[in-house]
Amino acid sequence: MILTVTPNPSLDRTYEIPSLDRGEVVRAAGERMDPGGKGVNVSRAVAAAGRRTVAVLPLGGAPGALVADLLDAQGIEVAPVPVAGATRSNIALAEADGVLTKINAPGPELSEAERELLLETVRRHARDADWIACCGSLPRGLAPSWYADLVARAHTAGVRIALDTSGPALLHALRERPDVVKPNADELAEAVGRPLATVGDALKAAEELRGRGARTVLASLGADGQLLVDDAGSWYGHARVDAVRSNVGAGDASLAGFLVAGGSGPEALASAVAHGAAAVRLPGSVMPAPGDLDPAAVTVTDRVPVDRVLTEPAS
């Protein structure tokens, strides 16, 4: 079982529009509503792979009830933490030319009692977990050290933990030696405080995060593939993608693919790359099922192309 923790979930509404004209009435050609949040997406991808997952998340108000219903409809077990504030609602405007504009709400502020209940809910479900995946930003009321506390508690319970966050929350957590961290290129650059122009730059940044405490770094480099760096060495994975429909949630699908394949080694990296590549071929934040994967399009090598220039340099 893979337990996911999403401290700041959302109800995501996506509207398909011809174009975004400021100050005008814009009529949507289509709309969809999805449960949102990085950990929620990991659970959705794990469930799509046919594996059991439990999603721990604070939920409040009508939007929170809708998130729970939507997850239940996808076969995902929900461990809700009731909160007084309403779960945030995010809006995405998808234009016909592929431009995506997102409006993310801040979310509710958690009280001290709600913070403790969130930790207790994770502890209660962790005993059955093979992995805990903690993902996304922290809501108001949770200190940047909250993930570090959660990593320490997971290790005390003997459970492996994967972390997908950024900024101070990531830096605080590194001291507790998370088993896996999964930054993208921008988050890597922010963590080490310098721009990344090549795959080699990203490799050095990943090695630096390991030096600060991360046991394994799984780095998403967008169209330039993924890096895996651990005690055994470094690997680079890439997949052929003929057409990109949406990159929303692709990194979350990658982490799910990595964990369902065991969470270590080049085989898990190949699974991560296959899941990420499949996700970008699907609309919105739809998570890939096994039939969407194309393992033959994936290449994994221990000869990292350090001179390859990143399509989108990170600063």
DOLUMDO-913422 format. One line per 4 residues: number of its first residue (from 0); their letters; for each residue x, y, z of C-alpha. Coordinates in Angstrom, 1 decimal, m for minus. Layout:
% residues N
NUM = a = X/Y/Z | ...;
% end
This chain:
% residues 315
0 = milt = 0.0/0.0/0.0 | 1.2/3.5/m0.8 | 0.0/6.1/1.6 | m0.1/9.7/0.3;
4 = vtpn = m0.2/12.9/2.4 | m1.5/16.1/0.8 | m1.5/18.9/3.4 | m3.1/21.4/1.0;
8 = psld = m5.5/19.6/m1.3 | m7.9/21.3/m3.7 | m10.9/21.0/m5.9 | m9.7/21.7/m9.4;
12 = rtye = m12.0/23.2/m12.0 | m10.7/23.3/m15.6 | m12.4/25.4/m18.3 | m11.6/25.0/m22.0;
16 = ipsl = m11.8/28.4/m23.7 | m11.0/29.6/m27.2 | m8.8/32.4/m25.8 | m8.4/34.5/m22.6;
20 = drge = m9.5/38.1/m23.2 | m9.2/40.3/m20.2 | m12.3/42.3/m19.3 | m14.5/40.3/m21.6;
24 = vvra = m17.2/37.6/m21.1 | m15.4/34.3/m22.0 | m17.6/31.3/m22.8 | m16.2/27.9/m22.0;
28 = ager = m16.4/25.2/m24.5 | m16.0/22.5/m21.9 | m15.3/22.0/m18.2 | m14.2/19.3/m15.8;
32 = mdpg = m13.7/18.9/m12.1 | m11.0/16.9/m10.5 | m9.6/16.3/m7.0 | m6.3/18.2/m6.9;
36 = gkgv = m3.0/18.3/m5.0 | 0.3/16.6/m5.8 | m0.3/13.7/m3.3 | m3.8/13.3/m4.5;
40 = nvsr = m2.4/12.9/m8.1 | 0.1/10.3/m6.9 | m2.8/8.3/m5.3 | m4.8/8.6/m8.5;
44 = avaa = m1.8/7.2/m10.5 | m1.2/4.4/m8.0 | m4.9/3.4/m8.2 | m4.8/3.5/m12.0;
48 = agrr = m1.8/1.1/m11.8 | m4.0/m1.3/m9.9 | m2.3/m0.8/m6.5 | m3.9/0.0/m3.2;
52 = tvav = m3.5/3.5/m1.9 | m4.8/5.6/1.0 | m4.9/9.4/0.7 | m4.6/11.4/3.9;
56 = lplg = m5.8/15.0/3.4 | m7.4/17.8/5.4 | m10.9/18.3/4.1 | m13.5/21.0/4.9;
60 = gapg = m16.7/22.5/3.6 | m18.5/21.6/0.4 | m15.3/21.6/m1.8 | m13.8/19.0/0.7;
64 = alva = m16.8/16.8/0.4 | m16.6/16.9/m3.4 | m12.9/16.0/m3.3 | m13.7/12.9/m1.1;
68 = dlld = m16.6/11.9/m3.4 | m14.4/12.2/m6.5 | m11.6/10.1/m5.0 | m14.0/7.5/m3.8;
72 = aqgi = m15.4/7.2/m7.3 | m11.8/6.4/m8.5 | m11.4/3.6/m6.0 | m9.1/5.6/m3.7;
76 = evap = m9.4/5.1/0.1 | m9.7/8.5/1.7 | m8.5/9.1/5.3 | m10.0/12.6/5.8;
80 = vpva = m8.9/15.0/8.5 | m11.9/17.3/9.2 | m10.9/21.0/9.3 | m13.0/24.1/10.0;
84 = gatr = m11.9/26.0/6.9 | m13.1/25.1/3.4 | m10.8/23.1/1.1 | m9.5/25.5/m1.6;
88 = snia = m10.9/25.6/m5.1 | m8.4/26.2/m7.9 | m9.3/27.3/m11.5 | m7.4/26.4/m14.7;
92 = laea = m8.2/28.2/m18.0 | m7.0/26.0/m20.9 | m6.9/28.0/m24.2 | m7.2/26.3/m27.6;
96 = dgvl = m3.5/27.0/m28.4 | m2.4/25.0/m25.4 | m1.7/28.0/m23.0 | m2.8/27.1/m19.5;
100 = tkin = m3.5/29.8/m16.9 | m3.9/28.6/m13.3 | m5.4/30.5/m10.3 | m4.5/28.7/m7.1;
104 = apgp = m6.2/29.7/m3.9 | m4.2/29.7/m0.6 | m6.4/27.2/1.2 | m7.5/27.1/4.9;
108 = else = m5.3/27.8/7.9 | m5.0/24.7/10.1 | m5.3/25.1/13.9 | m3.0/23.4/16.3;
112 = aere = m5.6/20.7/17.0 | m6.0/20.1/13.2 | m2.2/19.9/12.8 | m1.9/17.2/15.4;
116 = llle = m4.9/15.3/14.0 | m3.2/15.3/10.6 | 0.0/13.8/12.1 | m2.0/11.2/14.1;
120 = tvrr = m4.0/10.2/11.0 | m0.7/9.6/9.1 | 0.7/7.6/12.0 | m2.4/5.4/12.2;
124 = hard = m2.3/4.4/8.6 | 1.5/4.2/8.2 | 1.6/0.8/9.8 | 0.1/m0.8/6.7;
128 = adwi = 2.2/1.3/4.2 | 5.1/0.2/2.0 | 5.8/3.9/1.2 | 4.6/7.3/2.4;
132 = accg = 4.5/9.9/m0.3 | 4.3/13.5/1.1 | 3.6/16.0/m1.6 | 2.9/19.6/m2.3;
136 = slpr = 2.9/22.9/m0.6 | 2.1/23.4/3.1 | m1.1/25.2/4.1 | m1.1/28.2/6.4;
140 = glap = m0.6/27.0/10.0 | 2.1/24.4/9.2 | 5.7/25.5/9.8 | 8.4/24.8/7.1;
144 = swya = 9.7/22.2/9.4 | 6.5/20.1/9.4 | 7.7/17.8/6.6 | 10.9/17.2/8.5;
148 = dlva = 8.9/16.1/11.6 | 6.9/13.8/9.4 | 10.0/12.2/7.9 | 11.4/11.6/11.3;
152 = raht = 8.2/10.0/12.5 | 8.0/7.8/9.5 | 11.5/6.5/10.0 | 10.8/5.9/13.7;
156 = agvr = 7.9/3.7/12.5 | 10.2/1.9/10.0 | 8.4/3.2/6.9 | 10.1/4.6/3.8;
160 = iald = 9.1/8.1/2.8 | 9.2/10.0/m0.5 | 9.0/13.8/m0.5 | 7.9/16.1/m3.3;
164 = tsgp = 8.0/19.7/m2.1 | 10.2/22.7/m2.5 | 11.7/25.8/m0.8 | 12.2/25.9/2.9;
168 = allh = 10.0/22.8/3.5 | 12.4/20.7/1.3 | 15.6/22.2/2.9 | 14.3/21.5/6.4;
172 = alre = 13.3/17.9/5.6 | 16.7/17.0/4.1 | 18.3/16.9/7.6 | 16.0/13.9/8.4;
176 = rpdv = 17.3/12.0/5.4 | 14.2/11.3/3.4 | 14.4/8.1/1.3 | 13.5/9.8/m1.9;
180 = vkpn = 13.1/13.5/m2.9 | 11.6/14.4/m6.3 | 12.4/17.9/m7.4 | 11.9/19.3/m10.9;
184 = adel = 14.6/21.4/m12.5 | 13.3/24.7/m11.1 | 13.1/23.2/m7.6 | 16.6/21.8/m7.9;
188 = aeav = 17.9/25.3/m8.9 | 16.2/26.9/m6.0 | 17.5/24.4/m3.5 | 21.1/24.8/m4.5;
192 = grpl = 20.9/28.6/m5.2 | 22.2/28.6/m8.8 | 20.9/28.3/m12.3 | 20.9/25.0/m14.2;
196 = atvg = 21.7/25.0/m17.9 | 22.6/21.4/m18.6 | 21.9/17.9/m17.5 | 25.3/17.9/m15.9;
200 = dalk = 24.3/21.0/m13.8 | 21.2/19.1/m12.7 | 23.3/16.1/m11.8 | 25.6/18.1/m9.6;
204 = aaee = 22.6/19.7/m7.9 | 21.1/16.3/m7.2 | 24.4/15.1/m5.8 | 24.5/18.2/m3.6;
208 = lrgr = 21.0/17.4/m2.2 | 22.3/13.9/m1.4 | 25.2/15.5/0.4 | 22.7/17.4/2.5;
212 = gart = 20.8/14.3/3.5 | 18.6/12.9/0.7 | 19.2/9.2/0.2 | 17.8/9.2/m3.3;
216 = vlas = 17.1/12.0/m5.7 | 14.6/11.5/m8.6 | 14.8/14.7/m10.6 | 12.3/15.6/m13.3;
220 = lgad = 13.8/17.6/m16.2 | 10.6/18.0/m18.3 | 11.2/17.3/m21.9 | 14.8/16.5/m21.1;
224 = gqll = 14.0/13.3/m19.2 | 14.7/12.3/m15.6 | 17.7/11.7/m13.4 | 18.1/9.1/m10.6;
228 = vdda = 21.0/9.5/m8.1 | 21.5/7.2/m5.2 | 24.2/5.2/m3.3 | 24.6/2.8/m6.3;
232 = gswy = 25.2/5.5/m8.9 | 23.5/7.8/m11.4 | 21.1/7.0/m14.2 | 19.4/9.1/m16.9;
236 = ghar = 16.0/8.2/m18.4 | 14.3/9.6/m21.4 | 11.2/8.7/m23.5 | 10.0/9.6/m27.0;
240 = vdav = 6.8/11.7/m26.9 | 5.3/12.6/m30.2 | 2.7/15.0/m29.0 | 2.1/16.7/m25.6;
244 = rsnv = m1.4/17.4/m24.6 | m0.9/18.5/m20.9 | 2.0/18.4/m18.5 | m0.3/18.9/m15.4;
248 = gagd = 0.5/16.1/m12.9 | 3.2/14.5/m15.0 | 5.7/14.7/m12.2 | 3.2/13.2/m9.8;
252 = asla = 2.6/10.3/m12.2 | 6.4/9.8/m12.4 | 6.7/9.5/m8.7 | 3.8/7.0/m8.6;
256 = gflv = 5.5/5.0/m11.3 | 8.8/5.0/m9.4 | 7.2/3.8/m6.2 | 5.0/1.1/m7.7;
260 = aggs = 8.1/m0.3/m9.3 | 9.9/m0.6/m5.9 | 11.3/2.9/m5.4 | 14.9/2.2/m6.3;
264 = gpea = 17.2/1.4/m9.2 | 17.1/1.8/m13.0 | 14.0/m0.3/m13.4 | 12.0/2.0/m11.1;
268 = lasa = 13.5/5.0/m13.1 | 12.2/3.4/m16.3 | 8.8/3.0/m14.8 | 8.9/6.7/m13.6;
272 = vahg = 9.8/7.9/m17.1 | 7.1/5.7/m18.7 | 4.4/7.1/m16.4 | 5.5/10.7/m16.9;
276 = aaav = 5.6/10.3/m20.7 | 2.2/8.7/m20.7 | 0.7/11.5/m18.5 | 1.8/14.3/m20.9;
280 = rlpg = m0.1/12.5/m23.7 | m3.4/12.6/m21.8 | m5.7/15.6/m21.3 | m5.8/17.8/m18.1;
284 = svmp = m4.6/16.0/m15.0 | m5.7/12.5/m16.1 | m3.4/9.9/m14.7 | m2.1/7.0/m16.9;
288 = apgd = m3.3/3.4/m16.6 | m1.1/0.5/m17.7 | m2.6/0.5/m21.2 | m1.3/4.1/m21.7;
292 = ldpa = 2.3/3.2/m21.0 | 4.8/2.6/m23.8 | 7.9/1.0/m22.2 | 9.5/0.5/m25.6;
296 = avtv = 9.8/4.3/m26.0 | 11.9/4.5/m22.7 | 15.7/4.5/m22.6 | 17.6/4.3/m19.4;
300 = tdrv = 21.4/4.5/m19.2 | 24.1/5.0/m16.6 | 26.0/7.2/m19.1 | 24.4/10.5/m18.1;
304 = pvdr = 24.6/13.1/m21.0 | 26.1/15.8/m18.9 | 26.6/18.2/m21.8 | 23.0/18.1/m23.0;
308 = vlte = 21.5/21.6/m22.8 | 18.2/21.8/m21.0 | 15.3/22.8/m23.2 | 14.1/25.0/m20.4;
312 = pas = 17.0/26.1/m18.3 | 16.2/26.6/m14.6 | 17.1/29.7/m12.7;
% end
